[in-house]
Amino acid sequence: MSQVSPAAPPARLCILRTSAIGDVTHVVPLVRTVQQHWPATELTWLVGKLEQRVVGDLPGVEFVTFDKGAGLAGFRAVRRALAGRRFDALLHLQVALRANLLSLLVAAPVRIGYDRARAKDLHGLTINRRIAARTGEHVLDAMGSFLEPLGLRQTEVRWDLPVPAEASAFAERHLPGDQPILLVSPCSSHRVRNWRPERYAAVMDHAAAQLGWRVALCGGPSAYERSFGDAILSAMRTRPIDLIGKDTLKQLLALLRRATLVLAPDSGPMHMANAVGTPVLGLHAASNPNRSGPYSDRRWCVDRYDAAARKFRGKPAEALPWGTKLEHTGVMDLIAVDDALERLEAFVDYRRAASA
């Protein structure tokens, strides 16, 4: 079997990570590491149709889009795109059964995947190298470790996600001026991670009425997110800027970059905000923020993961296997309004001290 060493970087490298948006943002630093240390390596990334809208304009990367909603036609499209292609190595960064099947369309003698503890859905049958078995690391660091079997270590985390001028103009038009901005992205694709609308409303009212901040609400175009946003609005005393369903993903990146602070549960927008350098007031009870919170700065997160472990599993979080999700109905009720307000006020104090 062919080997790849630091002295002989791969000529052609294929990355497979199709979803979800937050996880796709975690792959970008890996791409940047390859581009910095192996500038001659040709990069091809198998990515989801939705996720491609966030990262698909990264320079120096060929994107092959997989439409999972198209069923077998989506697999056929990838097979046609890769027909006759051969890569030196595959970084198989996803363990779902669909992704494992998709990986079989990639011809590569070196196929790097997850360690046995993190592999599932026949993942082990589609790889011939494994990353080191580690616990206690952030998802982004785990993904970065996929370069280690090739002799390269990710020591710097850099995104530099392109934000088109049109998207920046959109954000400036809807969030004008120099007033501090709280941007609220209330919905996760995992609905059990969503906080109660009236609790979001209380924090947003406090930011507007007590702190004098501009407050905006964002979200996708689905009927669920529109309904959830309306429930927040109906519980508020102040009127935020309502941007639900009005932006593209690139425009959302620009909005997140323009915000002073983003309030969100564990979700794609949380990680997009982190990737553009905006602090996040993350709401964590169903998931461990040390594993899946905003990578760069978790100081402003509310962490009730241990309380959730004790309530729903009868043991402290440290006794659970790393990465355990506690997606139980009512888990987010462990986060009180005062918990979020305390983190918001702490951020305000920090910002004030930093500018003094």
LUMRO-776039 format. One record per residue: x, y, z of N, C-alpha, C, O, CB in turn. Coordinates in steps of 0.1 Angstrom, whole numbers, plus 2048, in hexadecimal, padded with zeros to 3 digits. Each point is the difference from the previous one (the first is absolute). Glycine has a CB too. Layout:
REM residues N
XYZXYZXYZXYZXYZ;...
REM end
This chain:
REM residues 356
8087F48007F880C80080980C80080A8018077E37F3805;80F8167EC80980C7FF7FF80880D7F68018068068007E1;80F80681C80180880C80280E7FC8068037F58047EA818;7F181C7FB80280E7FE80880680C7FC7FD80C7EF8057E6;82080580C80880580B80180F7FF7FD8067F58107E580C;7F881C80980280E7FF8098047F57FF80B7FA7FD7F781E;80E7F67E48098037F67FA7FE7F28058067F680D7F3818;7E28007F27F97FE7F37F28038027F87F78018187F87F7;7EC81E8087F28038037F77FA7F58047FE7F5803818816;7EC7E87F87F77FA7F67FE80A7F57FF80C8027F67E680F;80B8097E27FE8087F57F18047FF7FC80B7FC8187EA7F8;7E480180F7F18028007FA7FA80C8027F58047FE80A7E3;7F980A8217FA7FC80C7F18038007FB80A7FC81A7FB810;7E37F17F87F18018007FC80180E8037F78097FB7FC7E2;7F98168187FA80280D7F17FD7FF7F98057F781880D810;7EA7E58027F27FD8007FA80580D8027FA80A8017F27E7;7F581F80E7F880480B7F48087FA80280B7FC8127F6815;7E17F87EF7F48067F97F88098097FA80A7FB8067E37F6;7FF81081C7F78088088057FE80F80A7F88027E28047EE;80F80C8197F680B7FE80880D80080C8008007E27F380C;80B8187F480780D7FE80B80380A80B8047FD7E08047F9;8117F581780A80280A80D7F87FE80B8058027E280180E;8107ED7ED80C7F77FE8088047F480C7FE8007E77F080B;8068167EB8078057F480980B80380B8017FA7E27F77F8;80F81281680980B80480C7FB80780B8067FF7E1809802;8137E580680B7FB80780B7FA7F780B7FE8047E67FD80F;80B8027E18097FA7F680980B7FA80B7FD7FB7E57F1800;80B81F80580780A7F980F8028058098027F87E180A804;8187F481180E8018058097F57FB80C8027FD7EB809817;8037E97EA8087F57FA8048047F280C7FD7FC7E87F2813;8038167E98038047F380B80B8008097FF7F87DF7FC801;81780E81080A80B80080E7FA80480A8057FC7E480C80B;8127E580280D7FA8048067F97F480C8027FE7EB7FB819;8017FC7E18067FA7F480580A7F680B7FF7FB7E57EE808;80881E7FB80480A7F780D8078048088047F87E07FF802;81A7FE81380C80780580C7F77FF80B8057FB7E7808815;80D7E77F380C7F78018027F87F380B7FC7FD7F180381C;7F97FE7E08017F87F37FA8087F57F67FC7FB80A7EE812;8058227EF7F98087F77FE7FA7F27F78047F881380F814;7FE7E37F17FE7F97F37F57F58007FD7FB7F581B80A806;7E47F78107F67F68017F28057FB7FB80A8048117EC810;7EE8027E37F38037FA7F67FA80A8007F580380880A7E5;7EE80A81C7F67FD8097F37FE7FA7FB8097F881280381A;7EC7E97F17F27FE7FB7F87FD80D8047F88088037FF7E1;7EE8108187F77FE80C7F27FC7FC7F98077F881480B814;7EF7E27F97F27FB7FE7F880780B8027FD80C8057ED7E9;7EF81E8077F980980A7F17FF7FC7FC7FE7F581881180F;7E47F48067F28007FE7FB80C7F880780A8007F77EA816;7F680B7E57FB80A7F77FE80D80880380B7FB7F27E47F7;80581081A7FE80C80880D80680580280C8007E77EB807;81F8007FE80D8048068098067F68098098047F57E580D;80180F7E38088057F57FE8107FF8098077FC7F67E37F8;7F681A8107FD80F7FF80880780A80280D7FF7E77EE7FA;81C7FF81280880780A80F7FF7FC80780B8017E87EF810;8167FB7EA80E7FE7FE8047FF7F180C8007FD7F57F581A;7F580B7E08037FC7F380980A7F88047FD7F57E77F780C;81781880480980A7F980E80080780780A7FD7E48037FD;8187EA80E80E7FF80580A7FF7F47FE7F77F87FA7FF81E;8118137E980A7FF7F58087F48018047FB80B7FC81E7F4;8047E17F58097F58007FA7F38038087F680280981A804;7E27EF7FA7F97F38047F67FD7F57F88097FC80B7FB81D;7FD7F07E27F67FB7F77F57FA8088037F780980E8057E5;7E38088107F47FA8087F87F77F77FC8047F480481181A;7FD7DF7F77F77F77FA7F48008098017FB80B8117F77E9;7E28128077F48028097F87F38007FD7FA7F580381F806;7FC7E38117F87F48027F28058047FF80680B8157EB7FB;7E280C7F37F28038037F97F48077FB7F77F980481A7F4;8017EF8207FB7F48077F17FF7FE7FA7F580181880D810;7E78097EC7F28007FE7FC7F97F27F47FE7FE80A816810;80C7EA7EA7FD7FB7F28017F18007FD7FA7F680C81A800;7F97E58158007F280180C7FA7F780B8058017DC7FB803;8157F57F580B7FA7F88058097F580C7FE7FC7E97ED808;80381F7F88058097F580C8088068098047F87E07FD7FE;81780281780B80780680D7F880080A8067FD7E5806811;8107E77F480B7F88008057FF7F180D8007FE7EB7F3816;7FF80C7E38047FE7F280880D7FB8097FF7F97E37F2803;80F81B80980780C7FC80E8018058098047F97E1807807;8187F080C80E8008068087F67F880C8027FD7EB80481A;8037EE7E68087F67F98048057F280C7FE7FC7E77F0810;80581A7ED8038057F380C80B8028098007F87DF7FC800;81780C81380A80A80280D7FB80380B8067FD7E380880B;8127E67FE80D7FA8048057F57F780A7F98027F080C815;7FE7F87DE8047F57F780E8027FB80480B7FA7E47F37FF;8207F780880D8017FB80A80780980C8017FC7EB7FE7EE;8058078218088078098077F780A7FA7F68047F781F7F9;81B7EE8078077F980A80780A8098078097FC7FC7E27F5;7FC81381C80680980A80A7F88088007F48017EB819801;81F7FA80380A7FA8087FB7FC80E8047F680680D8177EE;7E57FB8117FB7FC80D7F28068017FC80B7FA81B7F5811;7E07FA7FD7F380480480080380F8037F88087F27FB7E5;8068198167FD80380E7F17FF8027F88087FC81C808806;7E87E48047F27FD8027FB80580D8017F980A8027F27E7;7F882180F7FD80780D7F27FF8057FB8078088168097F1;7E87E68017F17FE8047FD7F18028047F87F87F681E7FC;7FF7E78167FD7F28037F27FB7FD7FD7F480281480E810;7E68077EA7F37FC7FD8007F67F48088007F77EF816811;7FF7E17F87FF7F67F68008057F28077FB7F77ED7F7819;8058197ED7FF8067F380E8057FC8047FE7F47E5809810;81E7FF80580E8047FD8097F57FD8098007F87F3814816;8037E17FA8087F47FE7FE7FA7F28097FC7FA7F680081F;7F58047E37FD7FB7F28068097F68057FC7F67E57F9812;8148187FA80680A7F780F7FF7FF8058017F57E880E811;81A7ED80580E7FF7FF8057F57F780B8017FB7F580881C;7F77EE7E68047F57F78028047F28057F97F77EF7F7818;80781C7EE8028067F280D8077FE8048047F57E47FF80A;8207FE80C80D80780080B7F57FF8017F88097F681B805;8117EE7E780B7F77FE80C80580780580B7FB7F17ED7EF;80F80282080C8058078067F48087F97F98077FD81F7FB;8177E67FD8067F580780180280F8017F680880C8067E3;7F481181980180380E7F38068047FC80B7FB81D7F9805;7E07F680A7F28048038008028108007F68077F57FE7E5;80B81881880180480E7F28028067F98087FB81F802801;7E57F080F7F480280780180080F80B8028057EA7F27E8;80080B81A80080280E8057F48088007F47FA7ED81B803;8177F380F8047F48097F47F88027F58047FE81E80A80D;7EF7E67FB7F57F78027F58058097F47FD7FE81C7F17FF;7F481A80D7F68058097F68097FA7F480180481D7FD80E;7F380A7E47F880A7F97FA7FB7F37F78067FA81780B811;7F67E37F07FB7FB7F47F37F98027FE7FA80A8198037ED;7E08047FF7F37F98017FB7FE7F18068057F77F5804821;7FA7F07E77F97FE7F380A7FB7F68008057F47F080D811;8187E47FE8097F97F780C8097FB8067FD7F67E77F5803;81581980F80B8097FC80D7F97FE8088037F77EC80F815;80F7E47FD80D7F98008027F87F480C7FD7FD7F380281B;7F77FD7E18017F97F48048087F48047FB7F57EC7F5814;80F81D7F88038097F580E8078018038097F87E47FA805;8207FA80D80D80780380B7F68027FD7F48037F781F807;8197F17F680B7F780380A80780980B7FA8027F27FA7E8;80081881B8088078097F680680A7F58047FD81E8017F3;7F27FD81D7F780680A80880C80780C7FF8017E87EB802;80482080080780B8088027FA80F7FA7F68047FB81C7ED;8137F58168037FC80E7F38018087F88097FF8207FF7FF;7E77EE80B7F47FF80980380A80C8097FE8087F27EA7F2;7FE82380680180A80A7F38048067F67FF7F981E80A7FC;7EC7FB8187F380480680380E80580B8048037EE7E5803;7FC81F7FC80280D80680380B7F680380B8048047EA810;7F98087DF80380A7F67F48067F97F67F97FF8207FB7FE;7EB8187FE7F68067F87FE7FA7F380A7FA7FB7FB81C811;7EF7EA7EE7FE7FA7F380A8067F68057F87F77E280580F;81C8107FA8098057F680E7FA8028067FE7F57EC81880B;8127E880C80E7FA8018007F27FB80A7FB7FB7FA814819;7F17E97EF7FF7F37FB8018007F08077F77FB7EB802819;8078107E68018017F180E8047FC8057FA7F67E380C809;81E80380880E8047FC80A7F480180A8007F97F081780F;8037E08018097F48028007F77F48087F78007F480B819;7FB7FF7DE8007F77F480C8027F78037F87F87E4809809;82080A80180C8037F980C7F880680A7FF7F97ED818800;8087E581380C7FA8078057F37FA80C7FE7FF7EB80D815;8007EC7E78057F47F98078037F48087F87FB7E57FC80E;8128187F18078047F480D8088048088047F77E37FD7FD;81880081980C8078057FF80F80280A8068018027E87F3;7E881780C7FE80E8027F780380C7F67F980280D80B7E5;8018058227F880380C7FB80E7FE80680A7FD8087E7811;7E58117F67F980D80080380780D7FC7FC80A7F27FB7E7;81A81380E80480880C7FA80E80080180780A8147EC7F6;7E58117F57FA80D7FF7F27FF7FB7FD7F87F7819813805;7E17FC8097F27FF7FC7FC80E7FA80080A8067FA7E680C;80380F7E17FD80C7F87F57FD7F68007F57FA818813808;7DE8017FD7F57FE7F78018097F48017FB7F57F17FF81F;80D8137EE8008097F57F67FD7F58027FF7F4816805810;7DB7F98017F57FD7F77FD80C7F77FE80B8057F97E580C;80980E7E27FC80C7F87F28058027F77F88028187FF7ED;7F08168127F38078027FF80A7F480780A8007F97F381A;7F78007DD7FF8097F47FC80E8047F980280A8017EA7E8;80A81D8057FC80E8037F18028017FC8088088197FF7EC;7E47F28037F18018017FB7FC80D7F78078058087F57E3;8067FA81E7FC7FB80D80380A80B7F880380980B7E67EF;80981D80780480A80A7F780D7FF7FC80580A81B7F37F5;7E580B7F57F780C7FD7F27FD8067FA8098068137FD7E5;7EF7ED8147F37FC8058008028107F78058058067EA7E8;80E80C81980180180E80080F8057FA80380A8127E77F7;7FC81E7F880080E8047F38077FE7FD80980781B7F77F3;7E17FC7FC7F38067FD7F67FD80B7F780880480E7F77E3;7FB7F481E7F67FC80A80480280E7F88018098017EE7E6;81481281380680380E80980C7FF80C7FF8017F27E9805;7FC8247F780980C7FE80580580E7FB7FD80A7F88087E1;81780481380480880C80A7F98088057F57FD7E6816803;8197FC80B80B7FA8097FA7FB80E8087FC8088088147ED;7E37F080C7FA7FB80C8037F18028007F87F67EE819808;8157EA80E8037F28027F47F87FC7F480480181B801812;7F37EF7E77F67F87FA8007F280780A7F98007F88147EA;7F27EF81B7FE7F28047F87FA7F57F58037FD80B80281C;8067F17E07FA7F87F67FC7F38058087F98068058137E8;7E67F18117FA7F38067FD7F77F57F78037F880080A81C;80F7E77ED7FD7F57F67FA7F58098087F880580A80E7EA;7E17F98137FA7F880B7FF7F17FD7FD7F88097F781C7FD;80D7E87ED7FC7F27FD80C7F77FC8098057F87E1804801;8167EB80C8097F67FC7F87F67F77F47FF80281B804813;7F87F67E37F97F57F87FC7F58097F77F87FD81680E7EF;7F97F98207FC7F680A7F780880A8048088088127EB7F7;7DD80C7FF7F68088068017FF80F7FC80A8077F57F47E6;8137F78198007FF80E80B80980680080380C7F87E57F2;81181D7FA80A80A8057FB80E80080780980580B7E87F2;7E28118057FB80E7FF7FA80480E7F97F98068028047E2;80980F81C7FB80680C7F28057FE7FA8007F581D807811;7E27FC8057F28058007FF80E7FA8098088037F17E9811;7FC8117E37FF80E7FA7FF80B80A80680B7FE7EF7EA7EF;80480981D7FE80B80A80D80380780280B8057E67EE7FE;8217FD7FE80D8038078098087F68078098057F77E2809;8028117E58078097F77FB80E8008088098017FC7E37F0;7EF8158107FA80E80080480880C80380C7FF7E97EA7F5;81580381880580880C80E8057FE80380B8047EE7E780A;8188067ED80E8047FE80080B7F580880A8028017DF805;7F08167EF80080A7F57FA80D80580680B7FD7F87E37F2;7F88128197FA80C80680A80780980280C8007E77EA7FF;81F80280980A80580980B8077F880480B8037F77E380E;80980C7E480B8067F87FB80D7FA80880A7FF8017DF7FC;7EB8188017FB80C7F97FC80B80A80580B7FF7F27E67EF;80280B81D7FB80A80980A80480B80180C8037E87EB7F9;81F80080980980380B80E8037FB8078088067EB7E9808;8128097E780E8027FB80080A7F480B8057FD7FB7E480B;7EF81A7F28008097F58067FA7F38048077F77FD80B819;7FF7E17EF8057F97F47F67FF7F57F480080381B7F380C;7F580D7E57F87FC7F57FE7F180080A7F98027FE81B7F0;7EC7E780D7FE7F18017FA7FC7F27F68067FB8067FB81F;8097F47E17FB7FA7F47FD7F18018077FA8088058187EB;7EB7E98067FC7F28008027FB7F27FB8057F67F47FF81D;8187F07EC8027FA7F37FC7F28007FF7FA80B8148167F1;7EC7EA7F97FD7F27FE7FD7FC7F27FF8097F77F77F8820;8087F37E77FE7FB7F27F18027FB7F880580881A7EA7FC;7EC80D7F07F38027FA7F57F68037F58017FB81780A7F3;7F77EB81A7F67F58037F480580880180A8078127E57F8;7E280B7FF7F48038088027FF80F7FB8088087F77F07E5;8167FE8178037FE80E80880C8067FC80680A8047E27F3;80A81D7FC80880B8057F880D8008018098098137EC7EF;7E380D7FE7F780B8007F780080C7FE80A8068037F77E1;7F97F481B7F77FE80C80780280D7FB8078097F77E97EA;81A80B80E80880280C80380E8027FF80580C80B7E47F2;7FA81E7F880380E8017F480880480180A8088117F37E7;7E380080B7F38078047FD7FE80E7FB80A8077FD7F37E2;80B7F881D7FD7FD80E8098098097FC80580A7FD7E37F1;81481A8008098098077FA80E80080080780A8147EA7F0;7E98147FA7FB80D7FE7F48038087FE80B80680B7F57E3;7EE7F78187F380280780380180F7F78068077FC7ED7E8;81880881680380180E80880C80480380280C7FC7E57F5;8058217F580980B8037F980D8027F58027FB81C7F37F7;7F58148167FB80D80280680A7F67FA80A7FD8027F181B;8108027E48078087F67FF7FA7F37FC7F57FE814814813;7F47FE7E47FF7FB7F380E7FE7FA80780A7FD7E3802800;81A7E880180D7FE7F97FF8017F17F58017FB8127F0818;80480F7E78017FF7F17FD7F27FC8087F780580981D7F9;7E57E97FA7FD7F27FD8057FD7F27FC8057F67EF7FD818;81F7F57F28077FC7F37FE7F17FD8077FB7F780A81780D;7E57E88037FE7F27FD7FB7FE7F27F78067FB8037F681D;80E7FB7E17FC7FC7F380480A7F57FC7FF7F57F27F4815;8198187FA80380B7F780F7FF7FB8038097F77EB805814;81A7E97F980E8007FC8047F37FA7FA7F680280B81A811;8067F17E68077F47FB80A7FC80A80280780A7FA7FF7DE;80A7EE81780A7FC80980C80980080680380B7F37E67F3;80B81C7F780B80A7FF7FC80D8078088068068017EF7E4;7EB80F8147FB80C8078007FE80F8028098077F07FD7E4;80A7EE8198007FD80E80E80180580280580B7EB7EC7F3;81D80A7FB80E80280480380E80380780480A8007E87E9;7F581D80480380E8017F880680C8068088077FE7FA7E0;7F07FA81B7F980480C8077FC80D8018088097E97F77EA;81A7F580D8077FB80C80D80780280380380C7F37E77F1;8118197F980D8088017FD80E8058088068078027EC7E6;7EB81480F7FD80D8047FB80180F80080B8067FA7FA7E2;8007F081D7FB80080E80B80280A80C7FD7FE7E27F47FA;80E81581480980180B8007F380880B7FB8057F081D7FC;7FA7E18007FE7F48077F57F87FA7F68067FB81280481B;7F97E97E97F67F77FA7FB7F780B8077FA8078048077E2;7E77FE8187FA7F780A7FA7F57F87F88027F7803811819;8097E17F37FB7F47F98027F38078098008097FD80C7E2;7F27EA8128037F380680B7F97F78068067F77E27F8812;81C7F67FB80A7F87F87FA7FE7F27F67F87FE8137FD817;7FC8127E17FA8007F380B8057F680B8058037DE7FF806;8137FB7EA8098057F580480F80280B8037FF7EB7EC7F2;80081A81180380E80180980380C8088097FF7E27FB7F7;8167F481480A80280B80E7FE7FB8088098037E77EF80E;8137FE7E780E7FD7FB80380A7F580C8037FE7F27E5809;7F981C7F180280A7F680580D8068098077FC7E67EE7F5;80A80F81A80480C80780E7FF8068088097FE7E07FB808;81B7F180080E7FE80580A8017F480B8058027EC7EC811;8058097E280A8007F480380E7FB80A8027FA7ED7E7800;7FF82080880380E7FB80480980C80180C7FE7EE7F17F0;8147FD81D80680880B7F780780A80480980780E7F97EA;7E17FA80E7F68078097FE7F880D7FE7F47FF7F78167ED;80C7FC8207FD7F880C7F27FA8007F78067FA819809812;7EE7E67FB7F37F98007FC7FE80F8087FA8087FD7FB7E2;7EF80E8197F97FC80C7F97F47FD7F48007FC80A81880D;8097DC7F97FA7F37FC7F87FB80B80380180C8107FB7E5;7E27FD80C7F77F98098027F18007FC7FA7F67F3819808;8177E880C8047F18007FA7F980C80380380B8128037E8;7E47F08097FB7F680A8007F27FA8037F78067EF81B806;8097EE7E87FF7F37F980E7FB7FB8027F47FE7E78127FB;82080380580D7FD7FB80B8078087FE80A8077F97F37E2;8157FD81780B80580880780B7F98067FE7F57FD7EB815;7FD8237FB80780B7F980F7FE7FE8068067F77E9809812;8177E980080F7FE7FE8027F77F480C8007FB7F780281D;7F37F77E38027F87F47FA8067F48067FF7F57F97ED819;7F681B7F37F98057F47FB80F8027F88047F88017E5803;80D81E80E7FD80E8028088087F68087FB7F87F2802820;8058117E88088087F880F7FE80380480280B7E980F7F4;81A7EC7F780E7FB80280980A8068087FD8097F57F47E4;80281B80E80B80A8047FE80680E8098048067F88017E2;7F27FC81D7FE80780C7F37FB8067F58037FB8188117FD;7F37E58137F47FB8067FD80780E7F87FB80880C7EF7ED;80282180D7FE80780D7F28058027FC80180B81C8067F3;7E17FC7F77F38068017F57F67FF7F48037FF8158117F7;7FA7DF8097F67F57FF7FA7FD80E80680180A8067F67E2;7E78058137FA7FB80C8017F17FF7FD7F97F67F281A80C;8177E78088037F18007F87F980B80380180C8148047EB;7DE7F48057F87F88098017F17FC7F77F88037F981C801;81A7E97F58027F27FC8017F680C7FA7F58008118137EB;7FD7FC81F8017F880B7F37FE8087FD7F580481B8127FE;7E18047FF7F27FF8067F77F67F87F87F980680B81F804;7FE7E97E97F87F77F88047F18027F87F780080581C7EF;8107EB8128057F28027FB7FB80D7FC7F48018198117F2;7EB8038177FB7FB80D7F17FE8007FB7F6806818817805;7E67FB7EE7F17FF8007FC7F47F77F77F98048078207FF;8087E67F17FB7F67F78087F38007FB7F67FB7FD81D7F7;8147ED8138087F38008047FC80E8057F58028038117E8;7F58038208037FD80E80E7FF8038047F980A7E87FB7F6;81D8137F980E80080280680D7FB7FA8077F88077E0807;80B81D80680680D7FB8047FE7F28027F57FB80581181C;7FB8067E28048007F280D7F87FF8037FA7F57F181C807;8167EC80D80D7FA7FF7FF7F080080A7FA7FC80081A80F;7EB7E77F97FE7F18007FA7FB7F37FF7F47FE7FE80D81B;7FF8087DE7FA7FC7F380B7FE7F680B8078017E0805805;8137EC7F080A7FF7F580180E7F97F58067FE8067E17FF;81181D7FF80280C7F97F78017F48007F77F881880B811;7E18097F57F88027F57F17FC8027F88017F681C7FB7FD;7E97FF8197F27FC8027F680C7FF80380B8058057E380A;7EE8107E97F680A7FE7F47FD8097FC7F580280B80F7E7;7F480781E7F57FE8097F38077FA7FB8098068157F680E;7EC7FC7E17F58077F97F37FA8057F97F97F981580B7F3;7EE8008207F47FC8067F680B80180480C8018097E480D;7E680D7F07F680B80180180780D8017FA80B7F07F97E6;81081B80E80180880C80E80380580180780A7E97F07FC;8208037F380D80280580480F8008088048097FE7E57EF;7F681F7FF80480E7FF7F980880B80480C8028007F17E5;7F27FD81F7F980880B80A80180C7FD8088097ED7F07F0;82180180780A80180B80780D7FF80680480A7FD7E47F6;7FC81F7F580680D7FE7F580B8037F68017F981B7F67F5;7F281181D7F680A80480480D7F880B8027FB7F27F381C;7F98147E980380D7FA80B8078078098077FA7DF7FB800;8197FD81380A80780880E7FA7FC80A8078017E67FD812;8117F07E980D7FA7FC8058077F480C8047FF7ED7E680A;7FE8187ED8048077F480380F8038098067FA7E97EA7F8;80681681680280E80380D80280880780A7FD7E17FA804;81C7F380780D80180780B8007F780A8088017EC7ED812;80A8027E280A8007F680080C7F780B8057FC7F47E2805;7F581E7FC7FF80C7F880780C8088078087FA7E47EF7FB;81180B81780680B80880F7FE80280780A8007E37F880C;81A7F27F680F7FD8018078057F380B8058017F17E880F;7FE8107E58068047F380080F7FF80A8067FB7EE7E57FA;7FD81C80F80080E7FF80B80680980780A7FC7E07F5800;81B7FC81080A80580980E7FE7FA8088088017E97F3813;8117F97E680D7FD7FA80380A7F580B8057FE7F27E3808;7F981A7F28018097F480380E8058088087FA7E87EA7F8;80981281880280E80680E80180580780B7FE7E17F7808;81D7F480180E80180680A8007F580B8068017ED7EE813;8068047E18097FF7F680280D7F880A8037FA7F07E5804;7FB82080280180D7F880480C80980280B7FB7EC7EB7F6;81380781C80480B80980E8047FE80580A8077EB7EE80A;
REM end
